[in-house]
């Protein structure tokens, strides 16, 4: 209801009452939820990946809406104030790397064939990203809608259906590439927008995951996307290396883009020797801007259809080089309080591009934890610094999206401080003459700008109409205007509202993202055999974050029914906006981590190390569950807990040693010592084959956490 432009249908039945298989949604909601769905139906993972990359564009972005019938995008509507269009910069890497990781874990080696198989396509979205020089002139207007292209696409759709929205060659045939090319396009599009020691330039007219920061578009730099790009490049590198393929045939246009981006990185290795200067950053971004312009100009004209080989070793070296620049930026993103920068502002100037940090944000801490950049000790230090930070909200034992602050009242706004008035002779002369076109003094002696000006740009246009005003005076007056209003630092409702993911708000989905990231770094510490006390302290952070979630609270504290998902909790009331939010997805994934269910090398492993002893039943109980059919009942003994995995009931029992009992169709159990189900039975589980009816897992009590 709060997003009237975001209407979707949930269709379950045909007109005759038969089952109707259908889906539709925006890109983010579809693919973030499919990640959780893949844990229950892992045989769909590679199809999810194919759907993802086939809805992606040749310039490295994605359509807005996805459905069973194809893709769709936003179109300009001058009469609608909500109308807008553009690309979300983080959506490509933030969701795709997780699907790639799932394929690697559940089906090792399966994607290798797709890396060279020309079975993938490009979405033909009629957006055209403007040249770099134009983006610098107006960073908030960077994408054009190509009306001619849109009409061509519409004609093709009328002729051949949904495939008419795919990129074609000159002869009208759909252009096909391999998976390696699709994955490289997404990576290169982001590397080409890197501002060293700043983040990924948000220059496609749309915000990132947190649309409460929508005003960052154009002048914002995202360390969040940079963190996810790091993890994406690691997964991509692993996939290419493990395939054993010596070279990949890619479009001639992409090969040229790759070489130009590589050249810019190699030419700027000196930037890695210390903090990046404004001059060095401008040189780097200018080079990347030219590379991006060249590639987009070629693909917007149309692919030539020629392919060329790119050596796997060269790709590996390129990814390693790009990761050096990413890690260098992360190294310089650490703040004095132990947190990391989340978003920055870039200041474009003819002499150089400066970077200004914004306040700390929870989103950035989650991204750094997820990136794999921090070792176990550094991850713990960040989590403990977060608990001490301004982001911690004690009354809810949870975390704000950004530090709370009191906004100035209406009468406190648009007041030019006396010291700024004294600095600009032109303003003083205007006040002395009594002219009020630009500035005016009120009866209390305070000086204000004319309220007709929306921003410094509008003020500049008005001043430049008066030829008697010197250019230096115009610059000084506009600088004062920006100092008073600080529009450049305006991030959106995140800095101007007290609800709807604004000031003082806990956004529960992000807290659940924090919980999942904490589970991941704790699991990594266990795998790397970190010191036991370090693992315990990481586990304590997990427990503390989890305790702050609504499911662990009394209704009076949460302000709502605790097991229902809600969007956010403002500072002055209980949980707001109920609905099936992305928090549910994160919590499903985290719960499997907590239960110790791990998939590695195509094999299911049951090794709980974050599970609390108190979760096991203190007395026998009856468990009702369903795997899609009628309700079934299972008798659970004391000292057990139960859940389902891929439609199979799994029962944990307290024991002295780890052991698995697999009950098949005939009811006869087979016993497997240890914690691993084995590749063959794991495949049967993933495929939901009836040969596995139930799993009983003996869990050593010594591996469980004691109640706090």
C-alpha positions, 0 to 999 in steps of 0.5 A: 500500500505504501508503494502504489506503483508496485502492484503485483498479483498472486495467481494460484488457480485457473478459471476452472479451479486447476492449479496455475503455476505463475510468479511475478514481482520486482527483481529484488523480491523475486531473487532474494526470495528464490534464494531461500526457496532454493534451500528447499528445492535445490534442483531449481538453482541453475534455472534461477541463475539462468532466469537471472542472467537472461533478464540482464542487459548488455550494459550490465544491469537488469529489468525492473519486473520479472514474471513467468511471461518474461520481463518488463521495465518502467517507462516515463510518464510525465503526468505521474509524480511517482514516475521514474526509471533507471537501474538499481546498481547493486541488484546484479551482484548482491543476489547473483553471487548467492545463487552461484554459491548455492550451485557450487555447494549443492551441484559442484561442477554443474555450471562449468558446462554453461560457462562455454555453452551459448545458451544465454541472452541479453534483455533489450531494455530501451534505456541508454546510459548517457556518456561519462562527460554528460553524467559528470555535468548532471549526475542525477540525469544519466539514463535516457529512454529510447522511444525508437528502440521501445517501438521496435521492441513492441513490434517484435513482441507483437510478432514473436511474443516475449522473446521480442524483448531480447537483443537480436543481431542485424538479421533478426536472430536472438543473440546468444552468449555463454554464461562466462560472458554474462557473469563478466558483464555484470562485474565489468559494469561495476568495476568501471564505476569504481571511485577508489577509496570511495565506492561504486558510483551510483549513477543510474538514476536509482538507489540501492537496496535501501530506497530510503537513501534514494537521494544519494543517486548521482553524488553517492558512492556505495561501499555496500556494493563494493563489498558485495562485488568483492564476494562476487569476484571471488565466486566468479574466480573460483568458478572459472578456475575450477572449471578447468577450461583454458579459454572462453569465447566472448563477444568482441565488444566484451573482450574490448571492454575487458582489455580497456578496464584492465589497462586502466587498473594497470595504469593506476597501480600507484594508487594502491600505495596509500590514500587516493588523492582527488587527482588520482581518483579523477584520472582513474574514473576518467579512464574507466568512464572512457572504457564504459562509454566505448563499450556501451556505444558498441552494444547500443549500436548492436552486437557485430556477432563475432566472438573472440577467445579470452584466456582463463589465466588472463581472466584470473589475473584480471580478477585478482587485480580488481580485488586488489583495488577493492581491498585497498578501498576497504582498508581505507574505509575503516572509521576511527570508531571501528566501523566502516563507511557505508556510503560516501559523496563524490565532489566532481571538480575540474582539478580532482574528485574528492570524497566526503564520508557520510554518517555510519550506517548498519547496511555497511557493517553488514556488507563488510561482514558478508564480503569476506574481507575481515578475518575472524578477529577483525569481524569480532572487533567490528561486531563489538564496535557496533554494539558500542556505537550510536547505531545500537538502540538499547530499549529494543536491544537492536540496531538502527539503520543510521544514528538518530538525530533531531531535525531543525524546526521549520523556523530554524531552517533557511537561516544564513549564519552571520559569519557567512553573511559577512564573508560574501560582500555581494550578500551584504550589498543586497541587504543594504539596498533592500533587494529581496530577489535572492536574500532578505533580512527578517524583522528579527535580523535573521537573513534568509534565501528566497524560498522560490529556489529549490536548490543551488542550481536554481539559484545559480540560474537566477543569478546568471541572468543578471550580467552585473553579478561577477562569476566569483560572487555567484560561486560564493553565494551558491556555496553559502546556499549549500552550506545552509541547506546541505542538499548534497548530504540529503540522502532521502527519507532516511535523513528527513522522516521519523518512520518508514526506514527513517531516523530512529528506525530499526529496519528488521530486515537489515537486522536479520541480514546482520544476524546472517552475516554474523552466522557466516563469520562464526561458521568461517571461524569454526572451519578455520579452527579459530581459537575457542574463546574467539568462536565463543565471543562471536557466538555471543554476538549472534545470540545477542543480535538474535535476542533483539529480533521480534520473535524473541520478545514479548508483544508489549516490547515488540508492539505487535504479535511477535512471530509476524514480520514487520517492516520497521520500528520507529523510536516512538511506537511499536513495529509498523507495516506488517507483511512478508518482508525480506526478513523472512528470507534471511531468517530461514537461511540463518535458521539452517546455519544455526541448526548446523545444516551445511552443504559442501561439495554436494553433500549434506553435513549436520554439525550444529555449533550455534544451537542452544541446548534449551531448544531440545524438548524437555518431554515427549511431544507430538509433531504435526508437519506437512511436505505439501500433502496431508498433515503427518504426525511424528512422535518426538521423544524428550531430548529431541528437536525436529524440522524439515529439509527438502520435504524430509523430516529431520529429527535431532537427538541428544547423544554421545557421538554423531551418527545418522539413521536414514529411514527409506521407503521400506522403513528399514534404517541404514546407519551412517557414522559421523555427520555426513549424509554422503553424496548419493543420499544427498542427491536423493534428498535434493531431488526429493526422491522417496527413497529417504523418508526420514533422517534421525541425527544423533547430536553430541551434547558437548557440541551445543551451546549452554543456555545463557 
